[in-house]
Structures are given as structure tokens and as C-alpha cells.
Amino acid sequence: QKLQFHRTIMSSSPEDSDSDDNISPEENLSASTLAALQSHLSAVKISSENNQIPEADQEQRNTEKRNSSIEETAKKAPRPRSEFPLPKNNTEYSKKQYWEERFAAEEEFDWLVTYEDVAEQVNRFLEEQHRILLVGCGNSSFSADLYDAGFHNITNIDFSENVILAMRERNAQSRPGMKWEVMDMTNMTFPDKSFDVVIDKAAMDALMTNEGDVWNPDQSVIDCSRQMCFHISRVLVDEGCHLHISFHQPHFRKKYLLGEHPHAANNANREESPSSTSCTVDDESCEFGWDYQVETIGGKSGCFNHFLYIMKKGSGKN
């Protein structure tokens, strides 16, 4: 508005007056005031010209803005949804045959969270030289994203031969240092103290589909989860860390991770379970030797969150 007023003053002339008796604006201004206004307008014009972006630079900025917009859209894009039909019964999730069939038909799927969702929380416990084991890796992009983030000493295991063969082939060229092994996480064959960090993302959750009553779980699930924890502790170094990602509420999952459920030998009065397996561990073998912490993923509280359980060896059982 000031600039428009100044222009009006400078462009006015006696001829524009409605009457010969009117006095033009210039006649009401001193010579020094007119000079100051002219100097101000010249400065505004020069500043405007100097701030103009050359056409080539402007096109580059526009391109960068478009690319940034595309990247942001990609980040917000929905995660891939599985086209494989849901099982008629959730207990199918604990069976090898189900996963062999699913992985033969499905290319990629991430349960619960992606690496990006938990990177800030998980990376606190990782170092680039760490030997990292992912149990029940499936066809998730988690380990590939972890590798791309700079953690190259990664071993992935799954009991499904279909998914291990597919993932090994998919990552052979782009991530040559990553290893893929067909192996049961409840009966691992790695030597003792082979890894610095073991990560489970929803693998134990699959075992829990046979749990039944959460307050009085099936003994076969107790035994298999105990066997899984025993082997994870065994393959961890003395100061190693087990990172466990799950949707299972801490009140219930803690008992599995610390071996607080009764052993089969101490639970003889329980009714024999029709789904019991040979997955058992004796009392002495079940000392996992780690402490226990839990964090809500993303830091939000509520009943329908995912959780990061952190077990560090060397601190004793909590």
C-alpha cells in the first residue's frame, strides 16, 4: 500500500486535477521529500530484480520440489497387504505347512511394524560390527532395511524352505553379505555365543496361536516358547541382547520371556493337551540369564499397541 501511494504521488500532475484551483501533490512536498521517495522506489525496484530466480534455477527448484513430494507420498503409501487367504483357524499360523504354502504364493509382507517404525528404538542396541540374528524372518523387508541402514552382519532363519530360498535369491546381488538358513527357532543348531543381538518380530506370536486360555495356556505353547528362549540365550554372547517385537500385552508375554510358567514336569495334574509336541526343556536348561524391560513402540500408551521387549544378558533374571 505504501508503494502504491508513493507511485501515485510520483505520477500525479497538475493536468490530472479536477480544477485549476487544486494543487498537485508534488507542490505540497518539499524537494528533499521527493528525492527521498524517488530513492526508495529505485531501491525497491533493484531489490525486486535481484531477487528474481534465473529460469534454469527455478526449474531445478521445481523439480526438487516435485521429487520431494513424491518421496513423501511414497512414505505415506499403505503397506503391502497379503493376498493369501486368511486361515479358517488362527492355530494354522503355528503350522509349517501353512507357511510353506503362503510363502510359495506371497512375495512380501511385514507383520506389526517395519524397520522404519522401530529404527529409533532398536538402533540404540545395535552397532555396525554386531552379529545379528533374525528368527522367523519370513518374507519381511525388515532385515533388508536393517542391512541398508549399515548393519551388514545379518543372519536370517526360518523353518520354511520356500521363503529362505526366495529371500536368498532376492537379496543375493544387492545384499551379498546377508545369510539365509533353513532352521527352526525352537531348535537352533548354531554354536553357543554366536551372536551379539537376536531379533524376533512377531515370530513367537505365531506360537501363541495355540495358547488357548491366556490365564492357563496350553503346556505345548509354554514348552515351545521356553525352548525358543533357551536357544536364543544360548546363541547370544554373555553381554548379548534379545529384542522382541510383539502385540502381546506385557502382563502375559513377560511370563514366557522370563520362564515363569510351570514346567511340564511340575504340571503333571494338568490335562494332557491334544496339541502337545516334543518341545520340552528341563529345569536347569531354562535359566535364560537375562533381565527384562519393555517399551511401547512409538511411545504411545493404550491397549492396542505394539511392544518392544528388551532382554540383556549378564544382569541376571529379573
N, C-alpha and C positions, 0 to 999 in steps of 0.2 A: 504493500500500500504506500509506503514511504517512497519507493522507487517510482511508482505511478504518479504520485504527487509531484515529485521532482521533475519528471518528464513533462507533466502538464505545465509546470511553471516555465520550463525552458522553451517549450514550443508555443507558448501564448504570444500574441502580438496585438497592437492597438487595433488592427483591422478586424480582429475577431470580436471586438467589443460590440455590444448591442447598441451602445450610444457613444457619441463623441465625448460625452461628459465623463464616461467611465475611464478609469486609469488602469493601464495594463499592469499585471503582476510584477514585471521587471522594474517598473517605475517605483514600486513600493519596496524594492530590495536594493540594498547598497551594492556597490561594485565588489566589495570583499565577499559578501554573501553569495553573489552569483558565481564568483570564481571558486568558492568552496564547493558549491553544488556541482559545478562542471567537473571539478577534480574527483568528486565522489562518484559521479556517473561513469567517468572514464575508468576508475578503479574497478567498479562493478563489472563493466564490460570486459576488461582484461582478465579478471578472475574467472568469469564465465567461460572465456575462450580457453584459458589454461586448464580448466577442469574437464574439458571435453576429452573423452577417451578415443584414441585412434580407432578406426574401423576394424583393423585386424585384431587389436587387443580386445575390443568389445566382443567380437565374435568368439575369441578364445574364452572370455569370461562366460559367455552364454553357453558354450559347450560344456565347460566345467560345471556350471550350474545344473544343466540337464543331466550330466552323468551323476552328480551328487544326488539329484532327485531320484534317479533310477536305483542307485545303491540303497537309499533309504527305503524305497518301496520294496526292494528285494528283502531287506531285513525284516520288514513287517509282513512279508508274504506268509500265508499259512504253511505249516509244516506238512510234509507228505503224509497222506492218510493211507492206511493199508487197504488194499482192495481184496485181501484174503478174507474169506468169510469168518465171522466170529464163531468160536466153538459153541456147541449146544450146552456144554457144561464147563465151568471155569477150571475144573480139575484137569482138563485137557492141556492146560498150559504147563503142567509139570511133566508131560509125557514127551519123550524123544520123537516119537513118530509124528506127532503134531508139528513139531518144529522142522523136521526134515521136509515135510510136505509144504509147509508155509514158506520156508526159505528157498525151495525149488521154484516157487511162483512169485516171490516178492523180492524186489531189488534192495530197498532201503526203508527202514522205519526206526524212529527214535522213541523209546519209551520214556515217559515222565518229563525229561528235560534234555536239552542239547548241551554240548560243551560250553557254548557261549553263555547259556543261562547260569552256569555254575563256575565259570572260569575264575572269577574274582575270589571266590571262596576256596576252590580246590587248589589254585596255584600257590597258595600260602604254604602248602605242604610238599610242593614239588621243586626239584632242582633239575637242571638240564641233564646232568650226568646220572640221574636216578634210573635204576632198572625198574620199569613199571609193568605190572601185570593187570590186564583187564579180564575178569572172569565172566563167562556167559556173555561174550561180546555181541553175538548176533550180527545183524546187518546194519547196526547203528553207525552213524558218522562220527561218533564220539572219539574213538581212537585216532581216526584220520585228522580230525580237527586238533586233537592234542598234539599229534606229530607236527602239523603245520605251525603250531604255536612254539615249536622249538624243542619238544621233548621226543627225541628220536629213538630212545632205547625202550621200545614198547613190545610186549608180547601179548597176544590175544589168544584166548582159548574159548572153545565152545564144544559141546558134545555132538553138535550137528556137523557131519562131514560136508553136507551140501553148502552150508554157509561159509565154512572155513575155506573150501576150495574157491568159492566165488569171491570172497573178500581178498584172498591171497592174489588171485589173478587181477582183480580190480586195482589193487594198490601196488603191484609189482614194479611198475615203471615210475610212478610219481612218489612213492614212499618205500624205497628199496630196503631201508633198514628195519622195517617193521616185520615182526614174526607172527605166524599164524599156526596154531596147533589144535588138532582134534583131541580134546581132553575133557573129562568130567570134573567139574569144580569141586565135587564132594570126594574125589579120589585122585588128587593130582599126583603126578609122578616126578615133578621137579625135585632136585636135591634140596636139602634144608638150606635156609638162608640164601635163597637165590634172588630175592627181590627187595628193593627198598620201599616200594609202595604197591599195594594191591587195591584195585578199584572194582567195586561191584555197583553197577547201575541197574537196579530192578531185577537182578538175577535171583537173589533169594526170594524176592516177591513171587516168582513163578513157583517156587517150592511151597509157598504158603497157601496155594490154591487147594491143597489137600488138608488144610489145617482143621476145618470143621469149626467147633466152638472155640472162639479166641480165648475164653477163660479156662478151657480144658482141652487144649489142642491134641490132635492125633499124635500118638507116640512116634509114628514113622516120620512125621514132619520135624519133631523135636530132634530125632536121631540124625536125620539128614542135614539139618541146619547146623547141628553140633559138629558133624563130620566136616562140613564145609568150613566152619570157623577154625577147626583144628588144623586143617591143611593150609588155610590162609596164614595162620600164626606160624606154622612150621616153615613155610617158604619165605617168610619175612625175616630180615636181619634183626638183630637184637634191639635196635632202635627204630625199627620199621614202623610204617603207618598203614592202617587199613581204612580206606574211605568208602563209605557205604551209603548209597543214594536210594531212597525208598519213599513210598507214600504211606507206609505203615506207621501208625502212631507210636511215639516213643515208649509209652507205658507198656505196650505189648512187645515191640521189637527188642527193647533192652534185655529182656529175659533170654532171648535167643542169642544175642551178641555176647552176653556175659555167661552163658551156660547155666542160667538159674532155673531152668526147667528140670524136672526129675529125670534121672536116667532110667532106662528100661529095666535094669536090674533092681532099682529101688521103687519100681512102679508095677510090681507083679500083680497087684489087685485090680489094675485097670483091665477092662475088657479087651481081648485081642482085637486089633484093628484089621479089617479086611484088606486095607491098602498098605499093610506093613511091608517093609523091604528089609534087605540085609544091611542097611545103612546104620551101623551101631558103633559106639565109641565107649571104651571103658572109663572108669572114674579118673585114673591117673592121666590119660591122654587128653582130658578135657580142660586142662589148665591153659587158657589162651595167653595169659601173661600180658594183657594189655589193659589200659584204662579206657574210660568211656566219656565222650562228650557228644552233644547233639546241637545242631543249629537248624533253624528254619531256612530253607533255601529262598533267597531273595529278602530275608529279614522280616517278612510279614507274618503276623500271628493269625491264627484261625484254625478251624477244624479240618479244612480240606487242602492243606499244604503238602509240599514235599519236604523231605528232611535229609540233611547231611549228617551222618553219624561218623564220628572220628574216634578211632581206636589206635592208641600209640603204645607200642611195646616198650618194656623197660620200666614202666611206672607201677606195675603190679595191678592186680584186679581191683576194680572199684567196688 
